[in-house]
């Protein structure tokens, strides 16, 4: 496995020189797992062997493997080593709303979600105007979405607690393996239409710190994509706001359910 991993890590390092090296290794390993190159039960080389074979320090290797153990891609067995875990490792995040396209026009299939925060909001904010009054409060999810191993987006999702249901308490790894739409459907809510508002916006400092920390003091301009998912009665079930930094990819908004607001 060392040869394909070495090649994959080298590509990530070359394509994303500003990305922390441990994320390049993490993403390379996830790609190999998702593609079936690393099958369930495969034993990884030791951390020392990986550090010797890759242009990475031992600390970098340890941090990447720790992330993958925490997210469920890998499992550690005492005195035996680190192995590819069982389960569903699919990382294509499904949404009828939009897609990222590479320069050759092919659709991005690899989206890695990291849940940064999950909280209940009881104060008044813009989410009240969008979702309507809810005495029990609102569920707020904050994610870091890594697109094709090339760049990160900062995504905020707002749900009424009476709509969120089990989303408020389900394990974090579940929220990191799927978009909000299938999760809503599992709660008995069926989004039928979507509305988009997209525009240029300078990234807020808090957003820049999370996805482009080297530019946090002078955040670059980017895109702000706002999505409102409605049910058949027109009620907004979920409000999603995604901040997208400068990148070489295209954003496609062409779907049958899409209504684009200027």
Buried (B, 14 or more C-beta within 10 A) or exposed (E): BEEBBBEBBBBBBEBBEEBEBBBBBBBBBBBBBBEEBBEEEBEBBEBEEBBEBBEBEEEBBBBBBBBBBEBBBBBBEEEEEBBBBEEEBEBEBEBBBBBBBEEEEEEBBBBBBBBEEBEEBEEEEEBBEBBEEBEEBBBBBBBBBBBBBBBBBBBBBBBBBEBBBEBBEBEBBBBBBBBBBEBBEBBEBEBEBBBBEBEEBBBBEEBBBBBBEEBBEEBEEBBBBBBBBBBEEEBBBBBBBBBBBEBEBEBBBEBEBBEEEE
